[in-house]
């Protein structure tokens, strides 16, 4: 063997060793992300590519969801678990608790860097807020959904899932509470809600997005200031059941029978989804006062998408011992009330909780 051949072989060995070492380093440096699947449109299928609004939800298992986005392997080590396979309108309190306990367990695993939860859009805002309140971790928890099934020609789930995994593996996502990845936006699970159906830009918050995900990179512009996750006084590890809380939707000439039925059925709190500033019709005030006197909490929220309910405005909340929901919409107020009632039935404490969370 000539000296030149020997030198070339030596150089080739060095290059190959460096390449293998670089590949191993890249592999080791990738975050470990677990995808918990619960069903929803992101796992749905339509009869044809033209069906973007008519389809069956919760048909595709998690392994196929992950396999359908091979680019995930470029940004993280991803594995999946099928927790449920349901349309999200069928989520119950029991399922919320089951899911949150699994998320909590994974968050404690040092081998897990982030968690993604695939979910139906109909109630993802409730689940994301529940996890925000009850899971004690600074690791990224990212909710993801889609407005169109994967079989549609305009499907949004593939990119949403990719963005969610990017966020879950991003160290900058730590400590920001539960996030929602939809339509390139990074949204807070605390205040984002579904505000449009059919269209892919369905989710937003009156306070704006936290940032964007573009081509596999996150761009942050603000962070939540309300109490959440590691700073929450609530812990899913000590919660086994949730009290019943019901919403009654306010409207003209609505009567009082629905309030009475909710109280009679055993509800521990009633969320009044009032008009305007959580207004209560004059003919309903006495009924709500009687229900409150029986021990049921009355919480004034608003059916209006934006804004907030002011205490002692429209109604003398101090006098009637009622609570106001601040800026939380009725469905998020329902989640916070249920979680808060696992610790206290004092309306003053409940009001403090609604101010802080």
Secondary structure as GFF3:
##gff-version 3
##sequence-region A 1 357
A	DSSP	alpha_helix	3	29	.	.	.	ID=ss1
A	DSSP	beta_strand	31	39	.	.	.	ID=ss2
A	DSSP	three_ten_helix	41	43	.	.	.	ID=ss3
A	DSSP	alpha_helix	62	67	.	.	.	ID=ss4
A	DSSP	three_ten_helix	70	74	.	.	.	ID=ss5
A	DSSP	beta_strand	76	86	.	.	.	ID=ss6
A	DSSP	three_ten_helix	88	90	.	.	.	ID=ss7
A	DSSP	alpha_helix	93	107	.	.	.	ID=ss8
A	DSSP	beta_strand	114	118	.	.	.	ID=ss9
A	DSSP	alpha_helix	124	134	.	.	.	ID=ss10
A	DSSP	beta_strand	140	144	.	.	.	ID=ss11
A	DSSP	alpha_helix	157	168	.	.	.	ID=ss12
A	DSSP	three_ten_helix	171	173	.	.	.	ID=ss13
A	DSSP	beta_strand	179	182	.	.	.	ID=ss14
A	DSSP	beta_strand	185	188	.	.	.	ID=ss15
A	DSSP	beta_strand	193	194	.	.	.	ID=ss16
A	DSSP	beta_strand	203	204	.	.	.	ID=ss17
A	DSSP	beta_strand	211	214	.	.	.	ID=ss18
A	DSSP	beta_strand	217	220	.	.	.	ID=ss19
A	DSSP	three_ten_helix	229	231	.	.	.	ID=ss20
A	DSSP	three_ten_helix	236	238	.	.	.	ID=ss21
A	DSSP	beta_strand	245	249	.	.	.	ID=ss22
A	DSSP	alpha_helix	257	264	.	.	.	ID=ss23
A	DSSP	beta_strand	269	274	.	.	.	ID=ss24
A	DSSP	three_ten_helix	282	284	.	.	.	ID=ss25
A	DSSP	alpha_helix	285	293	.	.	.	ID=ss26
A	DSSP	beta_strand	297	302	.	.	.	ID=ss27
A	DSSP	alpha_helix	317	320	.	.	.	ID=ss28
A	DSSP	beta_strand	323	324	.	.	.	ID=ss29
A	DSSP	alpha_helix	330	340	.	.	.	ID=ss30
A	DSSP	alpha_helix	347	356	.	.	.	ID=ss31
###
